[in-house]
Amino acid sequence: MPRTFALAFCLFLSAAGGAAAQESPVDSGPMGTPITPAQIGAWIFAPAISKTEAERDARAQGFGHISRMHRDDYGNWIGDSGKGGLIVFPDGRAYGR
């Protein structure tokens, strides 16, 4: 009986571990946080964009009524839109906050 219990317990752990291993340990954040070294390098060394370019990129992705845009220390543009808060990364990706 103890062997059966031990075997069942080991099978349970291996099945649970396999399922957890299939999920990404670092899920992409809601604001597009880079997760690979290549993405981090592209994100850090992306050329800066102007306020006009940031507004254009945000509008192209469905954000309207954009206002109060300002650049943060990382080159991202942060502001408000009709959908709420907004952040535009230097590569042109726009996300609601």
C-alpha positions as CSV (number, residue, x, y, z in Angstrom):
1,M,0.0,0.0,0.0
2,P,2.7,2.6,0.8
3,R,4.4,1.9,-2.6
4,T,1.1,2.5,-4.4
5,F,0.7,5.8,-2.6
6,A,4.3,6.8,-3.3
7,L,3.9,5.9,-6.9
8,A,0.6,7.8,-7.2
9,F,2.2,10.8,-5.5
10,C,5.2,10.8,-7.9
11,L,2.9,10.6,-10.9
12,F,0.9,13.5,-9.6
13,L,4.0,15.6,-9.1
14,S,5.4,14.8,-12.5
15,A,2.0,15.6,-14.2
16,A,1.7,18.9,-12.3
17,G,5.3,19.9,-13.1
18,G,4.9,19.1,-16.8
19,A,1.8,21.4,-17.0
20,A,3.6,24.2,-15.2
21,A,6.7,23.8,-17.4
22,Q,4.6,24.4,-20.5
23,E,3.6,27.9,-19.3
24,S,5.9,30.8,-19.8
25,P,7.6,31.6,-16.5
26,V,7.8,35.3,-17.6
27,D,4.5,36.2,-19.2
28,S,4.4,39.3,-21.4
29,G,3.2,42.2,-19.2
30,P,0.1,44.2,-20.1
31,M,2.2,47.0,-21.4
32,G,4.4,44.8,-23.6
33,T,7.3,44.3,-21.3
34,P,10.2,42.7,-23.3
35,I,10.9,39.1,-22.3
36,T,13.9,38.0,-24.4
37,P,17.4,39.5,-24.7
38,A,16.8,40.3,-28.3
39,Q,13.6,42.2,-27.4
40,I,15.3,44.0,-24.6
41,G,18.1,45.1,-26.9
42,A,15.6,46.3,-29.5
43,W,13.6,48.1,-26.8
44,I,16.6,49.8,-25.2
45,F,18.2,50.9,-28.5
46,A,15.1,51.8,-30.4
47,P,15.4,55.3,-31.9
48,A,13.4,57.9,-30.0
49,I,10.2,59.1,-31.6
50,S,8.7,62.5,-31.5
51,K,5.4,63.5,-29.9
52,T,3.7,63.8,-33.3
53,E,4.9,60.3,-34.2
54,A,3.7,58.8,-30.9
55,E,0.3,60.4,-31.4
56,R,0.1,59.1,-34.9
57,D,1.1,55.6,-33.9
58,A,-1.5,55.6,-31.0
59,R,-4.3,56.8,-33.4
60,A,-3.4,54.1,-35.9
61,Q,-3.9,51.5,-33.1
62,G,-7.4,52.8,-32.2
63,F,-6.7,55.4,-29.6
64,G,-8.5,58.8,-30.0
65,H,-8.8,62.1,-28.2
66,I,-5.1,62.0,-27.2
67,S,-3.9,64.7,-24.8
68,R,-1.3,65.5,-22.2
69,M,1.5,63.6,-23.8
70,H,4.9,63.7,-22.1
71,R,8.1,61.7,-22.5
72,D,9.3,59.6,-19.5
73,D,13.0,58.9,-18.7
74,Y,12.9,55.7,-20.9
75,G,11.8,57.4,-24.1
76,N,8.2,56.3,-23.8
77,W,5.3,58.7,-24.4
78,I,2.7,58.8,-21.7
79,G,-0.6,60.5,-21.9
80,D,-4.4,60.3,-21.9
81,S,-6.9,59.2,-24.5
82,G,-10.6,58.7,-24.9
83,K,-10.0,55.1,-23.6
84,G,-8.1,56.2,-20.5
85,G,-4.4,56.3,-19.9
86,L,-2.0,55.6,-22.8
87,I,1.7,54.6,-23.2
88,V,3.5,54.6,-26.5
89,F,6.9,52.8,-26.6
90,P,9.7,54.0,-28.8
91,D,9.0,51.3,-31.4
92,G,5.5,52.6,-31.9
93,R,3.5,50.1,-29.9
94,A,0.7,51.7,-28.0
95,Y,-1.1,50.3,-24.9
96,G,-3.8,51.5,-22.5
97,R,-2.7,52.0,-18.9
